[in-house]
Amino acid sequence: MDVPLEIAFKNLQTSESLERLIRERVARLEQSHPRLMSCRVVVETPYRSAAGGKQPLGITIEVTLPGTGSIVASDSQERRDSKGDETAFVTRAFKRLERQLEDETEIRRGEVKTHGSEGSVGRVVRLFPEQNYGFIEYPGSPDLYFTRNAVSGDAYDQLKIGAMVLVTIATGEGPMGPQASSVRPVGDMAPTS
């Protein structure tokens, strides 16, 4: 990596065991994805537990790749649900990040297949859930505006920044410029019906 790994603990004490696990997972990421430019990890208590007692743990991992920008993955876990394994949330977050990096690699290589009229693959780069719209990074175009209504099924609420989607570009521009007429999640988020 061009920039040294950053690990921060927010609203909780530093944990040597968690830091060691994070460093091991990042080292594995570097081996499988040598283009990584930087990695930043924040471990925190993301909110107060309604039950009181032990605070939940959360993790956010952000990596950057050349020409791609940031890819982010996160997870959290109630400590009472951990069943003695307080590292499961770290493993889940890194697995999500690895899937996103694999999707990014497939797109870069042109290995993601689209089905004719469904359009091409893009990546969600900004979401505004309260206003029911977002933007998709799309090759050869400015970021595409899309609304909740353009997303197939009820997948809008499950969209996350970095999610890969199949996009069909609308013939006319919308209120925010070029827009998508249909958006369908690919990979883990694709509807199973």
Secondary structure, DSSP 4 states (H G I P E B T S, - for coil): --S--EEEEESS---HHHHHHHHHHHHHHHHH-TT--EEEEEEE--S--TT-SSPPEEEEEEEEETTTEEEEEEEEE-GGGSTT-TTHHHHHHHHHHHHHHHHHHHHHHT-----GGG-EEEEEEEEEGGGTEEEEE-TTSSPEEEEGGGBSTTGGGG--TT-EEEEEE-SS-BTTBSBEEEEEE-GGGS---
